Amino acid sequence: MDSAEVIRKYFLEHRAKIIDIAAFLDRVDRADGDGASDYRIQAMREAIRIAGDLQPERARRILELLSDPSVEPIEQAPMKGAMGAHDPESDEGG
């Protein structure tokens, strides 16, 4: 499949996803409180920057950005489920 075929097949799907992300960030910006300082929003904004930087391996770099970099397992998770981004100020991972 050449690039024109990839674009033709997948553009509308990904157009909708990026509009969803923009709408989510608009909701955070309009909400009370300082959502901009939340580590997840900061990670999302950095991921968006990486996505547009035209350098190779964007998906890998974004996945690494959002992943817990720890190599040792913790004894017990602080909660059930994942946070979706690593909190750099947390010793427990994210």
Secondary structure, 3 states (H helix, E strand, C coil): CCHHHHHHHHHHHHHHHHHHHHHHHHHHHHCCCCHHHCHHHHHHHHHHHHHCCCCCCHHHHHHHHHCCCCCCCCCCCCCCCCCCCCCCCCCCCC
